[in-house]
């Protein structure tokens, strides 16, 4: 199945989407790795620690910390009460923000227009309809590579490809992105690490440094084999928030920028980034930041949440140094997320020193 202009006028059904994703995987990574990808998704579906029990544990622990009662309503929903106050939560979602606001921030084009109007520092970007190749060419001529292409309505990193350097890269990334909708966002890739700032009612309550998924060479195994080993280790650990590294075009581009391919054998001890999009990183790639961050970075996160109309927001900022101003580093705000991914703050390299972010959130819900 080819995703082209004829498919831009209607949303794809779940089956059509699955077929389209598989077709693009076959095109970009070949049958062998596409088969691996399908197997990975089946393994992840049945793995412990990736379903609603993760958030059930997070909310139960938070309720215990403030001496609240928890009632399981089924379907991943909980009622939490103390005295005459009660609230409902469903996984990472709470009653702090309305459904219209949450839907709005899922639309990258719409929320980016709000953020720019509100003076938030964003990467240079352009919104494209799926067939707007002229707009893409003009943008690439003005802003040097690398670039990032995103579906305007995607979440969880789906359909995003980073590190694009050629028109051929863009075309491959475009075909994949169109599976998730006809509107795309093309932007200049900002250098640095991704930091997730969790904002609650204008206060930054936690900061994470989120590195891309990595493997370390041993001089014997290929990158493909190292990715398999990393995925097996994640599944065996059964840690909350388990994610797997899915081989796709984003993976191929990331490796190519390091002079590698899936069949390359990295030297012993050589760290290799296998994805730039951080949604598929592991707990060992997430670090709670306990050192002070620059006031301008915190202010940018607060402004982003406020302009988007969110009381609770996970704000992604990219910078080479979170302790310096964005003016100095050339950093920018990447996204404001209404689904704040609370589990990221628990699934970290040093869980004993993680911030129990659900506690202040629950206190606010029960005020």
C-alpha positions as CSV (number, residue, x, y, z in Angstrom):
1,X,0.0,0.0,0.0
2,X,1.4,3.4,-1.0
3,X,0.4,6.5,1.0
4,X,-0.1,9.3,-1.4
5,X,-2.4,12.1,-2.2
6,X,-5.4,9.8,-2.6
7,X,-5.1,8.8,1.1
8,X,-5.0,12.4,2.5
9,X,-8.7,13.1,2.6
10,X,-9.8,10.5,5.2
11,X,-8.3,9.1,8.4
12,X,-6.9,5.6,8.0
13,X,-8.6,2.8,9.8
14,X,-6.5,0.8,12.3
15,X,-6.0,-2.0,9.8
16,X,-5.1,0.4,7.0
17,X,-2.7,2.2,9.2
18,X,-1.0,-1.0,10.2
19,X,-0.7,-2.0,6.5
20,X,0.7,1.5,5.6
21,X,3.3,1.4,8.4
22,X,4.4,-2.0,7.4
23,X,4.7,-1.0,3.7
24,X,6.9,1.9,4.6
25,X,9.0,-0.2,6.8
26,X,9.5,-2.7,4.0
27,X,10.5,0.2,1.8
28,X,13.0,1.8,4.2
29,X,14.5,-1.1,6.2
30,X,13.7,-4.3,4.2
31,X,11.8,-7.5,5.0
32,X,14.2,-8.9,7.6
33,X,14.0,-5.9,9.9
34,X,10.3,-5.3,9.3
35,X,9.7,-8.9,10.5
36,X,11.8,-8.1,13.6
37,X,9.7,-4.9,14.2
38,X,6.4,-6.9,14.1
39,X,7.9,-9.5,16.5
40,X,9.0,-6.7,18.9
41,X,5.5,-5.2,19.0
42,X,4.0,-8.5,19.8
43,X,6.6,-9.1,22.6
44,X,5.9,-5.6,24.0
45,X,2.2,-6.0,24.0
46,X,2.4,-8.9,26.5
47,X,5.3,-7.6,28.6
48,X,4.7,-6.7,32.2
49,X,5.1,-3.1,33.3
50,X,3.7,-1.5,30.2
51,X,0.0,-1.6,30.9
52,X,-2.2,0.3,33.3
53,X,-0.7,-1.3,36.4
54,X,2.2,1.1,36.1
55,X,0.0,4.2,36.7
56,X,-2.1,2.3,39.2
57,X,1.1,1.8,41.3
58,X,2.1,5.5,40.8
59,X,-1.3,6.8,42.0
60,X,-1.6,4.3,44.8
61,X,1.8,5.2,46.2
62,X,0.9,8.9,45.9
63,X,-2.5,8.3,47.7
64,X,-0.7,6.5,50.5
65,X,1.7,9.4,50.9
66,X,-1.2,11.8,51.6
67,X,-3.4,9.2,53.4
68,X,-6.1,9.1,50.7
69,X,-8.3,6.1,49.7
70,X,-8.2,4.5,46.2
71,X,-11.1,2.7,44.5
72,X,-10.4,0.9,41.3
73,X,-13.1,1.8,38.8
74,X,-11.8,-0.6,36.1
75,X,-10.6,0.2,32.6
76,X,-7.5,1.9,34.0
77,X,-9.5,4.5,36.0
78,X,-9.2,5.2,39.7
79,X,-11.2,7.2,42.2
80,X,-9.0,8.8,44.9
81,X,-10.6,10.4,47.9
82,X,-9.8,12.0,51.3
83,X,-12.5,13.3,53.6
84,X,-15.3,14.7,51.4
85,X,-13.0,15.4,48.5
86,X,-12.5,13.0,45.6
87,X,-11.0,13.0,42.1
88,X,-10.7,10.6,39.2
89,X,-7.5,9.8,37.3
90,X,-6.9,7.6,34.2
91,X,-3.3,6.7,33.6
92,X,-1.4,10.0,33.1
93,X,-4.6,12.1,32.7
94,X,-6.3,14.0,35.5
95,X,-9.1,16.5,35.8
96,X,-6.8,19.5,36.0
97,X,-7.2,20.3,32.3
98,X,-10.3,20.1,30.0
99,X,-10.7,17.9,27.0
100,X,-10.7,20.8,24.5
101,X,-7.3,22.0,25.8
102,X,-5.9,18.5,25.8
103,X,-7.1,17.9,22.2
104,X,-5.7,21.3,21.1
105,X,-2.2,20.6,22.4
106,X,-2.2,17.3,20.5
107,X,-2.3,19.3,17.3
108,X,1.2,20.5,16.8
109,X,0.3,23.1,14.1
110,X,-2.4,24.7,16.2
111,X,-0.4,24.8,19.5
112,X,2.7,26.0,17.7
113,X,0.8,29.0,16.4
114,X,-0.4,29.8,19.9
115,X,3.1,29.4,21.3
116,X,4.7,31.7,18.6
117,X,2.0,34.3,19.2
118,X,2.8,34.1,23.0
119,X,6.5,34.7,22.4
120,X,7.7,31.2,23.1
121,X,11.1,30.3,21.6
122,X,10.5,27.5,19.0
123,X,12.7,26.0,16.3
124,X,12.3,27.5,12.8
125,X,9.5,25.5,11.2
126,X,6.8,25.4,8.5
127,X,3.5,23.6,8.3
128,X,3.0,21.5,5.2
129,X,0.0,19.8,3.6
130,X,1.1,16.4,2.5
131,X,1.5,17.5,-1.2
132,X,3.3,20.8,-0.5
133,X,6.7,19.9,-1.8
134,X,7.4,23.4,-2.9
135,X,7.1,24.7,0.7
136,X,9.4,22.0,1.9
137,X,12.1,22.9,-0.8
138,X,11.9,26.6,0.1
139,X,12.3,25.8,3.8
140,X,15.3,23.5,3.2
141,X,16.9,26.1,1.0
142,X,16.6,28.7,3.8
143,X,17.6,26.6,6.8
144,X,20.6,24.2,6.8
145,X,20.3,20.5,7.6
146,X,19.5,18.6,9.7
147,X,15.7,18.8,9.8
148,X,12.9,17.1,11.6
149,X,9.6,16.0,10.1
150,X,6.5,15.4,12.3
151,X,2.9,14.5,11.7
152,X,0.9,17.5,13.1
153,X,-1.4,15.3,15.1
154,X,0.9,12.5,16.3
155,X,1.8,11.7,19.9
156,X,4.4,9.5,21.6
157,X,6.9,10.2,18.9
158,X,4.9,8.3,16.2
159,X,5.9,9.1,12.7
160,X,8.7,11.5,13.6
161,X,12.0,11.4,11.8
162,X,15.0,13.4,12.8
163,X,18.4,14.0,11.2
164,X,17.1,14.5,7.7
165,X,19.8,15.8,5.4
166,X,18.7,15.2,1.8
167,X,15.6,15.5,-0.3
168,X,15.6,11.7,-0.5
169,X,15.6,11.5,3.4
170,X,12.7,13.9,3.5
171,X,10.7,11.9,0.9
172,X,11.1,8.7,2.9
173,X,10.2,10.5,6.2
174,X,7.2,12.2,4.5
175,X,5.7,8.8,3.3
176,X,5.9,7.5,6.9
177,X,4.5,10.7,8.5
178,X,1.5,10.8,6.1
179,X,0.3,7.6,7.7
180,X,-0.6,9.7,10.7
181,X,-2.3,12.5,8.9
182,X,-2.1,14.9,5.9
183,X,-0.7,17.9,7.9
184,X,3.0,17.8,8.6
185,X,5.5,20.1,10.5
186,X,9.0,20.5,9.1
187,X,11.5,22.2,11.4
188,X,15.2,22.9,11.9
189,X,16.8,20.4,14.2
190,X,18.2,22.0,17.3
191,X,21.5,20.7,18.8
192,X,21.5,19.5,22.3
193,X,19.8,17.1,24.8
194,X,16.1,16.9,25.4
195,X,14.9,18.0,28.9
196,X,11.4,17.3,30.1
197,X,10.2,19.9,32.6
198,X,7.0,19.0,34.4
199,X,5.0,22.1,35.1
200,X,2.1,22.2,37.6
201,X,0.2,25.5,38.0
202,X,3.2,27.5,36.9
203,X,5.8,25.7,39.0
204,X,8.4,23.4,37.6
205,X,8.2,20.4,39.9
206,X,10.7,18.1,38.2
207,X,13.3,18.1,35.4
208,X,14.6,15.1,33.5
209,X,17.5,14.8,31.0
210,X,16.3,12.3,28.4
211,X,19.0,10.8,26.2
212,X,18.3,8.9,23.0
213,X,18.4,5.1,23.1
214,X,21.9,3.8,23.0
215,X,23.8,0.6,22.7
216,X,27.5,-0.1,23.4
217,X,29.6,-2.0,20.9
218,X,31.5,-5.1,22.0
219,X,33.6,-5.6,18.8
220,X,31.7,-8.8,17.9
221,X,28.0,-8.1,17.5
222,X,26.3,-6.0,14.8
223,X,24.2,-3.0,15.7
224,X,21.1,-5.0,14.9
225,X,22.2,-7.7,17.3
226,X,23.0,-5.1,20.0
227,X,19.5,-3.6,19.6
228,X,18.0,-7.1,20.0
229,X,20.1,-7.7,23.2
230,X,19.0,-4.3,24.6
231,X,15.4,-5.1,23.9
232,X,15.6,-8.5,25.6
233,X,17.3,-6.9,28.6
234,X,14.5,-4.4,28.9
235,X,11.8,-7.1,28.7
236,X,13.6,-9.3,31.2
237,X,13.9,-6.4,33.7
238,X,10.1,-5.9,33.7
239,X,10.6,-2.4,34.9
240,X,7.7,0.0,34.8
241,X,7.5,2.0,31.6
242,X,9.2,-0.6,29.5
243,X,9.7,0.5,25.9
244,X,11.6,-1.2,23.1
245,X,13.8,0.2,20.4
246,X,11.9,-0.2,17.1
247,X,14.1,-0.4,14.0
248,X,12.7,2.0,11.4
249,X,13.8,4.8,9.1
250,X,14.6,7.1,12.0
251,X,17.0,4.4,13.3
252,X,18.6,4.1,9.9
253,X,19.2,7.8,9.6
254,X,20.5,8.1,13.1
255,X,23.1,5.3,12.5
256,X,24.1,6.8,9.1
257,X,25.0,10.1,10.8
258,X,27.5,8.1,12.8
259,X,28.9,6.3,9.8
260,X,27.1,3.1,10.8
261,X,24.4,0.7,9.5
262,X,22.4,-2.0,11.2
263,X,25.0,-4.6,10.0
264,X,28.0,-2.6,11.2
265,X,30.0,-4.0,14.1
266,X,31.0,-1.1,16.5
267,X,34.3,-1.3,18.3
268,X,34.3,-2.5,21.9
269,X,33.2,0.3,24.3
270,X,31.9,2.5,21.5
271,X,28.5,4.1,22.5
272,X,26.1,4.2,19.6
273,X,22.9,6.2,19.5
274,X,20.2,4.2,17.7
275,X,17.3,6.7,17.8
276,X,17.2,10.4,18.3
277,X,13.5,10.6,19.2
278,X,13.6,9.9,23.0
279,X,10.2,8.2,23.4
280,X,11.8,4.8,23.0
281,X,14.6,5.3,25.4
282,X,15.0,3.1,28.5
283,X,15.1,3.9,32.2
284,X,18.9,4.0,32.0
285,X,18.7,6.9,29.5
286,X,16.6,9.1,31.8
287,X,18.2,11.2,34.6
288,X,16.6,13.3,37.2
289,X,18.2,16.7,37.2
290,X,18.9,17.8,40.8
291,X,21.2,20.7,40.0
292,X,19.7,24.2,39.4
293,X,18.5,25.0,35.9
294,X,18.8,28.5,34.4
295,X,15.8,30.8,35.3
296,X,15.2,31.5,31.6
297,X,14.8,27.7,30.9
298,X,12.3,27.4,33.7
299,X,10.5,30.6,32.5
300,X,10.2,29.3,29.0
301,X,8.6,26.1,30.2
302,X,6.2,28.0,32.4
303,X,5.3,30.3,29.5
304,X,4.7,27.4,27.2
305,X,2.3,25.7,29.6
306,X,0.5,28.9,30.3
307,X,0.1,29.9,26.6
308,X,-1.2,26.4,25.8
309,X,-3.7,26.8,28.6
310,X,-2.4,23.8,30.6
311,X,-2.3,23.5,34.4
312,X,-0.3,20.3,34.1
313,X,2.2,20.0,31.3
314,X,5.3,18.1,30.2
315,X,7.4,20.6,28.4
316,X,10.3,19.4,26.2
317,X,13.2,21.8,25.8
318,X,16.3,21.1,23.8
319,X,19.6,22.7,24.9
320,X,23.3,21.9,25.2
321,X,23.3,23.1,28.8
322,X,20.2,23.4,31.0
323,X,22.2,25.5,33.4
324,X,22.7,28.3,30.8
325,X,20.2,30.5,29.2
326,X,18.5,29.5,25.9
327,X,19.8,32.7,24.4
328,X,23.4,31.5,25.1
329,X,22.9,28.0,23.9
330,X,20.5,28.5,21.0
331,X,18.1,26.1,22.6
332,X,14.3,26.1,22.1
333,X,11.1,24.6,23.3
334,X,10.1,21.5,21.3
335,X,6.7,20.5,22.6
336,X,4.1,21.1,25.2
337,X,2.4,17.9,26.2
338,X,-1.0,17.7,27.9
339,X,-0.4,13.9,28.4
340,X,2.7,14.6,30.6
341,X,4.1,11.1,30.7
342,X,4.4,10.9,34.5
343,X,6.0,7.5,34.3
344,X,9.1,9.0,32.8
345,X,9.8,10.7,36.1
346,X,9.8,7.3,37.9
347,X,11.5,5.1,35.2
348,X,15.0,6.7,35.6
349,X,18.5,5.5,36.0
350,X,18.5,6.2,39.8
351,X,14.9,5.4,40.9
352,X,15.8,5.8,44.6
353,X,16.3,9.5,43.9
354,X,13.4,10.0,41.5
355,X,10.9,12.8,42.2
356,X,7.5,11.4,43.3
357,X,5.7,13.9,41.0
358,X,2.2,12.3,41.5
359,X,2.1,13.5,45.1
360,X,1.9,17.3,44.5
361,X,-0.4,16.6,41.6
362,X,-2.8,14.6,43.7
363,X,-2.7,17.2,46.5
364,X,-3.8,19.8,44.0
365,X,-6.6,17.5,42.6
366,X,-8.0,17.1,46.2
367,X,-7.8,20.7,47.3
